């Protein structure tokens, strides 16, 4: 890989607003988790399944390329013996080489059969030259959604609340216009007449709190209903490829270390979408994309860490169908007799769109 890729990434990091990701500041020091939850283990199991799904799909489909497990991981979890040492080694590695992507793709000619399909537990000092020969590094994200059903539901929601907003608007302007024509209330006529399909996504107004007559109370309640409908329309309506702000820094560190193109794959239970790290930086460098293609949120499920949510369909469809895995409940006994119950996943098949996979990874070989 020529130095051109890293140079492009470096230039893009300079264009990213520091208010979003400040590459000049060191990454935040992470606190060592002290206790795992059932939900955390289930999410980890789902992530491991998604990673294995993509590994199998590539290796069962490709004639010229090999996918191997690379990302740092271990079976030990917070609260178990050995976790603190594993976690601190992981933090040290983040500062040394950056965050390993979950999967590496090699040309078969560069693959080391003697090292096998899993190099995740090998120290990075052994792997430097080998990793530099990879054609791609892939970070796997997993989601509990069926994206097609989600999209259909969000479309139906938007249609429902758009229709409701316009019906209430017409009811107010038809039945209560005389009240709104009073000079103290006429601004609400302008607000309502300004509501269109284009403006509903950005509209907002203050509920007046009228209650001095029965009709004023009624119109006040109708304004509350229209505002509720607008809030529903304005909620994020796309499933996303997620990138934590703190991860973007350590992904950049990895790219800087190895000069290997990096990608995010989002695995849903019906399809897989992918986007390049380069495209992510391009998208978030343009403030006009915020609220349209991506949003920035603090995720309460992930210690309020700031996360960038990029519309999955801004990426490329990597798998057009997935056969769902089998799943079962597992009982795990921790120290002091604490019990955790979580879900494991096994099997399933991802049907790759090989042309799209070649396109996103920049593979020019006709035969993948």
TORKE-390425 format. One record per residue (C-alpha): chain; residue in one letter; x, y, z. Coordinates in nm, 3 decimals. Layout:
<nodes>
  mol  type        X        Y        Z
    A     A        X        Y        Z
...
</nodes>
This chain:
<nodes>
  mol  type        X        Y        Z
    A     X    0.000    0.000    0.000
    A     X    0.144    0.335   -0.104
    A     X    0.166    0.622    0.145
    A     X   -0.113    0.798   -0.048
    A     X   -0.387    0.642    0.164
    A     X   -0.249    0.760    0.497
    A     X   -0.180    1.106    0.351
    A     X   -0.545    1.136    0.246
    A     X   -0.662    1.030    0.591
    A     X   -0.425    1.273    0.762
    A     X   -0.554    1.562    0.550
    A     X   -0.915    1.466    0.627
    A     X   -0.849    1.464    1.003
    A     X   -0.739    1.826    0.969
    A     X   -1.075    1.911    0.813
    A     X   -1.283    1.749    1.088
    A     X   -1.416    2.019    1.325
    A     X   -1.232    2.008    1.658
    A     X   -1.569    2.054    1.828
    A     X   -1.654    1.705    1.704
    A     X   -1.320    1.520    1.714
    A     X   -1.007    1.700    1.833
    A     X   -0.716    1.496    1.701
    A     X   -0.470    1.722    1.883
    A     X   -0.592    1.609    2.223
    A     X   -0.493    1.272    2.370
    A     X   -0.768    1.018    2.403
    A     X   -0.959    1.007    2.729
    A     X   -0.821    0.760    2.983
    A     X   -1.069    0.477    3.023
    A     X   -1.169    0.346    3.364
    A     X   -1.130   -0.028    3.410
    A     X   -1.478   -0.187    3.425
    A     X   -1.536   -0.364    3.755
    A     X   -1.846   -0.569    3.683
    A     X   -2.009   -0.710    3.370
    A     X   -2.386   -0.726    3.319
    A     X   -2.600   -0.982    3.140
    A     X   -2.677   -0.722    2.875
    A     X   -2.306   -0.650    2.822
    A     X   -2.226   -1.020    2.772
    A     X   -2.519   -1.066    2.533
    A     X   -2.398   -0.768    2.328
    A     X   -2.046   -0.915    2.325
    A     X   -2.181   -1.252    2.212
    A     X   -2.378   -1.082    1.934
    A     X   -2.069   -0.888    1.827
    A     X   -1.862   -1.208    1.819
    A     X   -2.133   -1.377    1.613
    A     X   -2.145   -1.087    1.364
    A     X   -1.767   -1.097    1.328
    A     X   -1.769   -1.471    1.270
    A     X   -2.055   -1.432    1.020
    A     X   -1.848   -1.196    0.803
    A     X   -1.532   -1.406    0.839
    A     X   -1.714   -1.718    0.720
    A     X   -1.893   -1.537    0.439
    A     X   -1.570   -1.398    0.295
    A     X   -1.368   -1.718    0.332
    A     X   -1.644   -1.936    0.188
    A     X   -1.697   -1.700   -0.107
    A     X   -1.351   -1.578   -0.206
    A     X   -1.098   -1.758   -0.423
    A     X   -0.819   -1.500   -0.399
    A     X   -0.855   -1.344   -0.053
    A     X   -0.853   -1.458    0.308
    A     X   -1.021   -1.303    0.611
    A     X   -0.865   -1.353    0.954
    A     X   -0.953   -1.255    1.310
    A     X   -0.728   -0.974    1.433
    A     X   -0.911   -0.757    1.686
    A     X   -0.800   -0.768    2.047
    A     X   -1.045   -0.976    2.249
    A     X   -1.059   -1.233    2.523
    A     X   -1.314   -1.460    2.685
    A     X   -1.250   -1.312    3.029
    A     X   -1.496   -1.043    3.142
    A     X   -1.499   -0.771    3.408
    A     X   -1.512   -0.925    3.752
    A     X   -1.319   -1.237    3.655
    A     X   -0.959   -1.314    3.740
    A     X   -0.717   -1.183    3.479
    A     X   -0.949   -0.917    3.336
    A     X   -0.763   -0.619    3.487
    A     X   -0.435   -0.732    3.327
    A     X   -0.604   -0.792    2.991
    A     X   -0.775   -0.452    2.999
    A     X   -0.458   -0.262    3.088
    A     X   -0.265   -0.439    2.810
    A     X   -0.543   -0.338    2.572
    A     X   -0.522    0.027    2.681
    A     X   -0.144    0.027    2.637
    A     X   -0.180   -0.118    2.288
    A     X   -0.434    0.151    2.195
    A     X   -0.173    0.416    2.274
    A     X    0.101    0.226    2.092
    A     X   -0.053    0.114    1.762
    A     X   -0.417    0.224    1.785
    A     X   -0.728    0.004    1.780
    A     X   -0.700   -0.318    1.585
    A     X   -0.991   -0.372    1.346
    A     X   -1.176   -0.697    1.407
    A     X   -1.087   -0.851    1.071
    A     X   -0.797   -0.827    0.827
    A     X   -0.824   -0.916    0.459
    A     X   -0.515   -1.056    0.284
    A     X   -0.441   -1.171   -0.066
    A     X   -0.389   -1.546   -0.049
    A     X   -0.030   -1.501   -0.158
    A     X    0.035   -1.291    0.156
    A     X   -0.156   -1.513    0.398
    A     X    0.049   -1.710    0.652
    A     X   -0.119   -2.051    0.691
    A     X    0.113   -2.136    0.979
    A     X   -0.040   -1.851    1.180
    A     X   -0.392   -1.953    1.088
    A     X   -0.717   -1.761    1.079
    A     X   -0.688   -1.605    1.425
    A     X   -0.399   -1.378    1.523
    A     X   -0.594   -1.180    1.783
    A     X   -0.390   -1.309    2.076
    A     X   -0.051   -1.256    1.917
    A     X    0.140   -0.952    2.049
    A     X    0.149   -0.660    1.810
    A     X    0.530   -0.666    1.808
    A     X    0.517   -0.994    1.614
    A     X    0.263   -0.873    1.362
    A     X    0.381   -0.536    1.231
    A     X    0.519   -0.640    0.892
    A     X    0.246   -0.898    0.837
    A     X   -0.035   -0.652    0.909
    A     X    0.114   -0.397    0.669
    A     X    0.058   -0.647    0.386
    A     X   -0.320   -0.658    0.447
    A     X   -0.547   -0.503    0.184
    A     X   -0.810   -0.396    0.440
    A     X   -0.901   -0.382    0.806
    A     X   -1.269   -0.416    0.896
    A     X   -1.436   -0.305    1.219
    A     X   -1.757   -0.501    1.276
    A     X   -2.060   -0.340    1.437
    A     X   -2.377   -0.535    1.516
    A     X   -2.738   -0.428    1.554
    A     X   -3.045   -0.603    1.692
    A     X   -3.265   -0.465    1.412
    A     X   -3.402   -0.588    1.082
    A     X   -3.322   -0.280    0.874
    A     X   -3.591   -0.333    0.608
    A     X   -3.868   -0.361    0.869
    A     X   -3.728   -0.062    1.058
    A     X   -3.727    0.152    0.743
    A     X   -4.085    0.051    0.665
    A     X   -4.194    0.132    1.021
    A     X   -4.020    0.472    1.016
    A     X   -4.178    0.559    0.683
    A     X   -4.520    0.464    0.821
    A     X   -4.454    0.673    1.134
    A     X   -4.360    0.979    0.929
    A     X   -4.668    0.943    0.708
    A     X   -4.893    0.897    1.014
    A     X   -4.771    1.200    1.207
    A     X   -4.743    1.420    0.897
    A     X   -5.106    1.346    0.820
    A     X   -5.201    1.413    1.182
    A     X   -5.011    1.744    1.190
    A     X   -5.185    1.871    0.877
    A     X   -5.529    1.756    0.995
    A     X   -5.485    1.941    1.325
    A     X   -5.348    2.247    1.143
    A     X   -5.657    2.256    0.921
    A     X   -5.887    2.205    1.221
    A     X   -5.732    2.498    1.407
    A     X   -5.728    2.736    1.109
    A     X   -6.084    2.642    1.013
    A     X   -6.249    2.627    1.352
    A     X   -6.048    2.869    1.566
    A     X   -5.911    3.132    1.328
    A     X   -6.126    3.403    1.488
    A     X   -5.946    3.344    1.820
    A     X   -5.604    3.354    1.655
    A     X   -5.679    3.679    1.471
    A     X   -5.654    3.866    1.800
    A     X   -5.331    4.071    1.796
    A     X   -5.187    3.880    2.092
    A     X   -5.234    3.546    1.918
    A     X   -5.203    3.616    1.545
    A     X   -4.841    3.494    1.531
    A     X   -4.980    3.140    1.562
    A     X   -5.153    3.183    1.227
    A     X   -4.813    3.249    1.070
    A     X   -4.668    2.945    1.251
    A     X   -4.943    2.714    1.130
    A     X   -4.954    2.845    0.774
    A     X   -4.576    2.797    0.759
    A     X   -4.605    2.423    0.826
    A     X   -4.532    2.227    0.509
    A     X   -4.382    1.882    0.440
    A     X   -4.045    2.057    0.405
    A     X   -4.067    2.263    0.725
    A     X   -4.214    2.001    0.961
    A     X   -3.866    1.853    1.015
    A     X   -3.733    2.182    1.157
    A     X   -4.040    2.354    1.301
    A     X   -4.083    2.438    1.668
    A     X   -4.299    2.672    1.871
    A     X   -4.398    2.744    2.231
    A     X   -4.728    2.615    2.364
    A     X   -4.909    2.931    2.485
    A     X   -5.091    2.784    2.787
    A     X   -5.429    2.946    2.714
    A     X   -5.709    2.847    2.954
    A     X   -5.930    3.152    3.008
    A     X   -6.215    3.016    2.793
    A     X   -6.334    2.676    2.678
    A     X   -6.243    2.744    2.313
    A     X   -5.899    2.881    2.403
    A     X   -5.838    2.571    2.611
    A     X   -5.939    2.354    2.314
    A     X   -5.706    2.530    2.070
    A     X   -5.427    2.511    2.327
    A     X   -5.474    2.132    2.347
    A     X   -5.473    2.107    1.967
    A     X   -5.146    2.300    1.953
    A     X   -5.002    2.049    2.203
    A     X   -5.108    1.764    1.975
    A     X   -4.955    1.920    1.667
    A     X   -4.629    1.979    1.856
    A     X   -4.624    1.613    1.965
    A     X   -4.668    1.507    1.603
    A     X   -4.383    1.736    1.494
    A     X   -4.153    1.590    1.761
    A     X   -4.225    1.238    1.633
    A     X   -4.144    1.346    1.277
    A     X   -3.817    1.502    1.392
    A     X   -3.683    1.190    1.566
    A     X   -3.391    1.017    1.393
    A     X   -3.550    0.787    1.136
    A     X   -3.253    0.585    1.013
    A     X   -3.051    0.296    1.148
    A     X   -2.688    0.384    1.169
    A     X   -2.333    0.273    1.132
    A     X   -2.196    0.386    1.466
    A     X   -1.852    0.525    1.543
    A     X   -1.765    0.641    1.894
    A     X   -1.571    0.967    1.889
    A     X   -1.300    0.817    2.110
    A     X   -1.266    0.524    1.865
    A     X   -1.211    0.754    1.568
    A     X   -0.888    0.873    1.728
    A     X   -0.751    0.523    1.788
    A     X   -0.861    0.405    1.443
    A     X   -0.663    0.696    1.300
    A     X   -0.366    0.588    1.513
    A     X   -0.390    0.238    1.363
    A     X   -0.407    0.376    1.009
    A     X   -0.106    0.596    1.088
    A     X    0.084    0.290    1.213
    A     X    0.006    0.046    0.930
    A     X   -0.120    0.252    0.631
    A     X   -0.391   -0.009    0.562
    A     X   -0.739    0.105    0.448
    A     X   -0.998    0.079    0.725
    A     X   -1.372    0.009    0.701
    A     X   -1.680   -0.020    0.922
    A     X   -1.934   -0.297    0.852
    A     X   -2.273   -0.277    1.027
    A     X   -2.437   -0.618    1.060
    A     X   -2.815   -0.621    1.095
    A     X   -3.014   -0.942    1.119
    A     X   -3.124   -0.916    0.757
    A     X   -2.849   -0.721    0.574
    A     X   -2.499   -0.579    0.609
    A     X   -2.387   -0.227    0.514
    A     X   -2.032   -0.098    0.493
    A     X   -1.858    0.238    0.483
    A     X   -1.492    0.335    0.464
    A     X   -1.318    0.525    0.742
    A     X   -1.219    0.773    0.471
    A     X   -1.585    0.837    0.384
    A     X   -1.675    0.877    0.751
    A     X   -1.415    1.152    0.787
    A     X   -1.539    1.317    0.468
    A     X   -1.898    1.314    0.593
    A     X   -1.828    1.454    0.939
    A     X   -1.596    1.720    0.794
    A     X   -1.899    1.887    0.637
    A     X   -2.130    2.045    0.899
    A     X   -2.410    2.053    0.640
    A     X   -2.432    1.673    0.673
    A     X   -2.523    1.686    1.043
    A     X   -2.889    1.613    1.099
    A     X   -2.920    1.480    0.744
    A     X   -2.665    1.202    0.697
    A     X   -2.530    1.178    1.050
    A     X   -2.621    1.277    1.403
    A     X   -2.413    1.313    1.717
    A     X   -2.553    1.164    2.036
    A     X   -2.446    1.066    2.386
    A     X   -2.541    0.703    2.429
    A     X   -2.677    0.626    2.776
    A     X   -2.628    0.255    2.706
    A     X   -2.256    0.315    2.659
    A     X   -2.154    0.531    2.958
    A     X   -2.278    0.848    2.781
    A     X   -1.994    0.826    2.530
    A     X   -2.035    1.059    2.234
    A     X   -2.120    0.855    1.928
    A     X   -2.157    0.950    1.562
    A     X   -2.456    0.782    1.396
    A     X   -2.418    0.769    1.018
    A     X   -2.712    0.667    0.802
    A     X   -2.634    0.307    0.706
    A     X   -2.761    0.365    0.355
    A     X   -2.493    0.628    0.300
    A     X   -2.267    0.326    0.282
    A     X   -2.277    0.026    0.050
    A     X   -2.485   -0.290    0.090
    A     X   -2.235   -0.570    0.154
    A     X   -2.479   -0.856    0.217
    A     X   -2.827   -0.854    0.067
    A     X   -2.964   -1.132    0.290
    A     X   -2.887   -1.300    0.622
    A     X   -3.015   -1.630    0.753
    A     X   -3.065   -1.566    1.125
    A     X   -2.861   -1.761    1.379
    A     X   -2.978   -2.005    1.642
    A     X   -2.977   -1.861    1.993
    A     X   -2.995   -1.997    2.345
    A     X   -2.974   -1.878    2.705
    A     X   -2.661   -1.942    2.912
    A     X   -2.617   -1.936    3.290
    A     X   -2.284   -1.801    3.416
    A     X   -2.181   -1.809    3.782
    A     X   -1.954   -1.527    3.900
    A     X   -1.767   -1.485    4.226
    A     X   -1.972   -1.466    4.548
    A     X   -2.243   -1.671    4.378
    A     X   -2.367   -1.394    4.148
    A     X   -2.551   -1.535    3.847
    A     X   -2.564   -1.388    3.498
    A     X   -2.796   -1.509    3.224
    A     X   -2.721   -1.410    2.866
    A     X   -2.787   -1.513    2.506
    A     X   -2.543   -1.681    2.269
    A     X   -2.571   -1.696    1.889
    A     X   -2.462   -1.972    1.653
    A     X   -2.470   -2.022    1.278
    A     X   -2.648   -1.809    1.024
    A     X   -2.532   -1.714    0.676
    A     X   -2.455   -1.380    0.512
    A     X   -2.510   -1.369    0.135
    A     X   -2.249   -1.128    0.004
    A     X   -2.292   -0.884   -0.282
    A     X   -1.946   -0.959   -0.417
    A     X   -1.937   -0.669   -0.660
    A     X   -2.022   -0.422   -0.384
    A     X   -1.764   -0.583   -0.155
    A     X   -1.497   -0.549   -0.423
    A     X   -1.607   -0.189   -0.484
    A     X   -1.590   -0.075   -0.122
    A     X   -1.257   -0.249   -0.057
    A     X   -1.106   -0.116   -0.380
    A     X   -1.029   -0.467   -0.508
    A     X   -0.962   -0.452   -0.880
    A     X   -0.931   -0.829   -0.936
    A     X   -1.222   -0.954   -1.145
    A     X   -1.231   -1.278   -0.946
    A     X   -1.279   -1.213   -0.577
</nodes>
